[in-house]
């Protein structure tokens, strides 16, 4: 992970590595299939399992309620709608 201000005495913060190398996909580049369990991040240290939910009002993000299981070779998580600030998914 490359850090900002590598040659200074200022506090360093990690940059969010979004792209093919890290596996993270920016929500501005693509979205997962609706209800597909994926990792979600706000790019500021918060990461959770969740999914994209489509309804009559559009799309929103939901995060896991802690129930996680395998079904037909896929990881599934039961999710509950939240007002999440998601910048990338994996």
N, C-alpha and C positions, 0 to 999 in steps of 0.2 A: 504494500500500500504506500503510495507516495504521499508525503506530508507537505503541507504548505509551509513556507518560510523555513526551509531546511537549514539555511545558513544564518539564522537570526536567533536572538534570545527571546523572541516573542513566543507565547504559548502556541503550540501546534495543534491543529485539528485535522483529523483524517478526512480525506475527500471520499465521497460516495463513489465507488467504482461501479458504474452502470455500463453494461455492454456484454458483448459476446464472451470476453475473457472471464468475467466474474459470474456470468449467468443471469445477472439482474437485468430486467427489461424496464425501461422507463415507460410510464403510463402514457406519455406523449408519443411513444413509438408504436406500441401495440398493447392490447388488453388480453387477458386470459379468457377462455371460454366461460360463459356464465356458469356459476356454481362449481367450477373446478377449484379444488383445494390447492392453494399456492402460498408461498411465503410472501408477506407484505411488509414494506418498510416505509417510514416517513423520511428516511435519510438522515435522521437526527438521533439515532440510537434505539428507536422503537421498532421492533420486528415481531410479527406474529403470524400464525397460520390464519388464513381467511379465504374469502372468495368474492367475486364480483356478482352482484345480484341485479337482475333486470326485473323491473316492474312497470306498471302503467305510467309512473312518473319519470322513468328513465333508468339510470344505473346508479348504484351506490355500493360501497364496500361493507362487508360483514367480517367480523373476527371470530375466531374459534371460541366456543364456550367450554373447551377442554375435553370434549368427547371426540376422540380420534381413533379410527379403525381402518382396516384394509378391506376392500371389496373389489373383486374382479381384478386384482393386481394393482389397484390404485389406492393411494392414501386418501381417506375421506375424513373431513372434520365437520361436525355440526357447527354451524355459525349463526351468530346473532348480529343483526344490523347495528352499525355504529357510525358515528360521524367521524370517519377516519381521514386523515390527511395522508394519502398514499402517493408516493412519488415513483415507486418501482415495485416490481413483483418478480418472483423466481419460482 
